[in-house]
Amino acid sequence: MRYAICNETYQKESFDAMCADVAAAGYAGIELAPFTLAEDPRDLTLADALSLCERARRHGLEILGLHWLLTKPSWFHITTPDAVQRRETARFGRHLVRLCAAMGGKIMVWGSPKARNLLPEWNYDEAFARAADCVREVAVEAGRHGVTLAMEPLGRKETNFLNTAAETIRFCQLVDHPACKLHLDVKAMSDESSPSRTSSARARTGLSISTQ
């Protein structure tokens, strides 16, 4: 079995120092959080992505993909009724897809709890549809680049939207694009009320389980 680690563990280290330590510890891959690479990840270029890929490879590491996608800028949101905000979020998502592909990555884990929280005055079904429309735009770009959007259910302490595997499966079905799939995280799964349902969801999706 080959192991990978998330780079935000090393936020105080340079990218190359992080790679050296990760490789020395026996890891084979890294998963990158865009907010650790630039104050505003919209400023990252394809040249930057290619450079990161090459630097990781010098240490014998593979960049598996991205996670913590919508941490910065902090106003990105997928369920908001603000159409401009959703449009800019989708634009940023498409940018991340292109960066991920240039890094050699194949997966973008979509957690970002604050960027999907519902406000009490919002209608759930309408917000659900808005989020699916937003993510679908990113999924279309992901499909072009061979990248998978891995939608991650999160526990109720972190967010009030997409808390279960069943809800997230229904979300992926509404997005209705092969590049959008379910990702199961062990921490979030422990918040599920029915373990059997979670296991069944995993069997239907075939996507990996994360222990982060």
C-alpha positions as CSV (number, residue, x, y, z in Angstrom):
1,M,0.0,0.0,0.0
2,R,1.2,3.5,-0.9
3,Y,0.5,6.4,1.4
4,A,-0.1,10.1,0.8
5,I,-0.3,13.1,3.2
6,C,-1.9,16.5,3.0
7,N,0.5,19.4,2.8
8,E,-1.2,21.8,5.2
9,T,0.5,19.7,7.9
10,Y,3.6,21.6,6.9
11,Q,2.3,25.1,6.5
12,K,5.4,26.7,8.2
13,E,7.7,24.8,5.8
14,S,8.7,25.7,2.2
15,F,7.3,23.4,-0.5
16,D,10.6,21.7,-1.1
17,A,11.3,21.2,2.6
18,M,7.9,19.7,3.0
19,C,8.5,17.3,0.0
20,A,11.9,16.3,1.4
21,D,10.4,15.4,4.8
22,V,7.3,13.7,3.4
23,A,9.5,11.5,1.1
24,A,11.9,10.7,4.0
25,A,8.9,9.5,6.0
26,G,8.0,7.0,3.3
27,Y,5.0,8.7,1.7
28,A,4.5,8.3,-2.1
29,G,2.2,11.3,-2.7
30,I,0.9,14.6,-1.5
31,E,-2.5,16.3,-1.6
32,L,-2.4,20.1,-1.9
33,A,-4.6,22.7,-0.3
34,P,-4.7,25.7,-2.7
35,F,-4.7,28.3,0.2
36,T,-1.3,27.1,1.3
37,L,0.2,27.8,-2.1
38,A,-0.9,31.5,-2.5
39,E,-2.7,34.1,-0.4
40,D,-5.2,34.2,-3.3
41,P,-5.1,30.9,-5.3
42,R,-6.6,32.7,-8.2
43,D,-3.2,34.1,-8.8
44,L,-1.7,30.7,-9.3
45,T,-0.8,30.0,-13.0
46,L,-0.4,26.8,-15.0
47,A,3.4,27.5,-14.9
48,D,3.2,27.5,-11.1
49,A,1.3,24.2,-11.2
50,L,3.8,22.6,-13.6
51,S,6.7,23.8,-11.4
52,L,5.1,22.2,-8.3
53,C,4.7,19.0,-10.2
54,E,8.3,18.9,-11.2
55,R,9.6,19.8,-7.7
56,A,7.5,17.1,-6.2
57,R,8.8,14.5,-8.7
58,R,12.4,15.4,-7.8
59,H,11.6,14.0,-4.4
60,G,9.9,10.9,-5.8
61,L,6.4,12.2,-5.0
62,E,3.2,12.3,-6.9
63,I,0.7,15.1,-6.5
64,L,-2.6,13.3,-6.2
65,G,-4.8,16.3,-6.3
66,L,-6.4,19.1,-4.3
67,H,-8.6,19.6,-1.2
68,W,-9.8,22.4,1.0
69,L,-10.8,24.0,-2.3
70,L,-12.8,27.0,-1.2
71,T,-10.9,28.3,1.9
72,K,-9.6,31.4,0.2
73,P,-11.0,33.8,-0.8
74,S,-13.4,33.1,2.0
75,W,-16.6,34.5,0.3
76,F,-16.9,31.6,-2.2
77,H,-20.1,29.8,-1.8
78,I,-22.2,27.2,-3.7
79,T,-25.6,27.3,-2.0
80,T,-26.0,31.1,-1.8
81,P,-28.9,32.8,-3.7
82,D,-26.4,35.4,-4.9
83,A,-25.9,34.5,-8.5
84,V,-22.7,36.5,-8.9
85,Q,-21.1,34.8,-5.9
86,R,-22.0,31.4,-7.3
87,R,-20.7,32.3,-10.7
88,E,-17.4,33.4,-9.3
89,T,-17.2,30.2,-7.2
90,A,-17.7,28.1,-10.3
91,R,-15.1,30.2,-12.2
92,F,-12.6,29.5,-9.4
93,G,-13.5,25.8,-9.4
94,R,-12.7,25.6,-13.1
95,H,-9.4,27.3,-12.5
96,L,-8.6,24.8,-9.8
97,V,-9.4,21.9,-12.2
98,R,-6.9,23.2,-14.7
99,L,-4.2,23.7,-12.0
100,C,-4.9,20.2,-10.6
101,A,-4.5,18.6,-14.1
102,A,-1.3,20.5,-14.7
103,M,0.1,19.2,-11.4
104,G,-0.6,15.7,-12.5
105,G,-3.5,15.4,-10.0
106,K,-6.6,13.4,-10.7
107,I,-8.9,14.2,-7.8
108,M,-10.3,17.3,-6.1
109,V,-11.9,16.5,-2.7
110,W,-14.8,19.0,-2.3
111,G,-15.3,19.5,1.4
112,S,-15.2,23.3,2.2
113,P,-18.0,23.3,4.9
114,K,-18.2,27.1,5.3
115,A,-18.6,27.5,1.6
116,R,-21.8,25.5,1.5
117,N,-23.6,26.2,4.8
118,L,-27.3,27.1,4.6
119,L,-28.7,30.1,6.3
120,P,-32.1,29.6,8.1
121,E,-34.0,31.7,5.7
122,W,-33.0,29.8,2.6
123,N,-35.2,27.1,1.2
124,Y,-33.3,23.8,1.3
125,D,-34.5,22.4,-2.1
126,E,-33.7,25.6,-3.9
127,A,-30.3,25.8,-2.3
128,F,-29.7,22.1,-3.2
129,A,-30.5,22.9,-6.8
130,R,-28.3,26.0,-6.8
131,A,-25.3,24.1,-5.4
132,A,-25.8,21.3,-8.0
133,D,-25.8,23.9,-10.9
134,C,-22.7,25.5,-9.5
135,V,-20.8,22.2,-9.1
136,R,-22.0,20.9,-12.5
137,E,-20.1,23.8,-14.2
138,V,-16.9,22.7,-12.5
139,A,-17.6,19.0,-13.3
140,V,-17.8,19.8,-17.0
141,E,-14.4,21.3,-16.9
142,A,-13.1,18.4,-14.7
143,G,-14.3,15.9,-17.2
144,R,-12.3,17.6,-20.0
145,H,-9.1,17.3,-17.9
146,G,-9.6,13.8,-16.5
147,V,-10.1,15.1,-13.0
148,T,-12.8,13.8,-10.5
149,L,-14.7,16.0,-8.2
150,A,-15.0,14.0,-5.0
151,M,-18.0,15.4,-3.1
152,E,-17.4,14.8,0.6
153,P,-20.2,14.5,3.2
154,L,-19.2,16.3,6.4
155,G,-20.3,16.0,10.0
156,R,-23.0,18.2,11.5
157,K,-20.5,20.1,13.7
158,E,-18.8,21.3,10.5
159,T,-21.7,22.2,8.2
160,N,-25.5,21.8,7.8
161,F,-25.4,20.8,4.1
162,L,-24.4,17.4,2.7
163,N,-24.0,15.6,6.0
164,T,-24.7,12.1,4.9
165,A,-23.6,9.7,2.2
166,A,-27.3,9.3,1.1
167,E,-27.7,13.1,0.8
168,T,-24.5,13.5,-1.1
169,I,-25.3,10.6,-3.5
170,R,-28.6,12.4,-4.3
171,F,-26.6,15.6,-4.9
172,C,-24.2,13.8,-7.3
173,Q,-27.2,12.4,-9.1
174,L,-28.6,15.9,-9.6
175,V,-25.3,17.2,-10.8
176,D,-25.5,14.3,-13.3
177,H,-21.9,14.3,-14.6
178,P,-19.5,11.4,-14.5
179,A,-16.7,13.6,-13.1
180,C,-18.8,14.2,-9.9
181,K,-18.7,11.3,-7.4
182,L,-19.0,10.5,-3.7
183,H,-16.0,10.6,-1.4
184,L,-16.3,9.1,2.1
185,D,-14.3,10.4,5.0
186,V,-14.0,8.2,8.1
187,K,-14.4,11.1,10.5
188,A,-17.5,12.3,8.7
189,M,-18.8,8.7,8.5
190,S,-18.7,8.4,12.3
191,D,-21.4,11.1,12.4
192,E,-23.8,8.9,10.3
193,S,-26.8,7.6,12.1
194,S,-26.8,4.3,10.1
195,P,-23.4,2.6,9.5
196,S,-25.1,0.1,7.1
197,R,-26.3,2.9,4.9
198,T,-22.8,4.3,4.7
199,S,-21.3,0.9,3.7
200,S,-23.9,0.5,1.1
201,A,-23.2,4.0,-0.3
202,R,-19.5,3.1,-0.6
203,A,-20.3,0.0,-2.5
204,R,-22.4,1.9,-5.0
205,T,-19.8,4.6,-5.6
206,G,-16.6,2.7,-5.6
207,L,-14.7,5.8,-4.5
208,S,-12.0,5.8,-1.8
209,I,-12.4,6.3,1.9
210,S,-10.2,8.9,3.6
211,T,-9.0,8.7,7.2
212,Q,-8.2,12.5,7.4
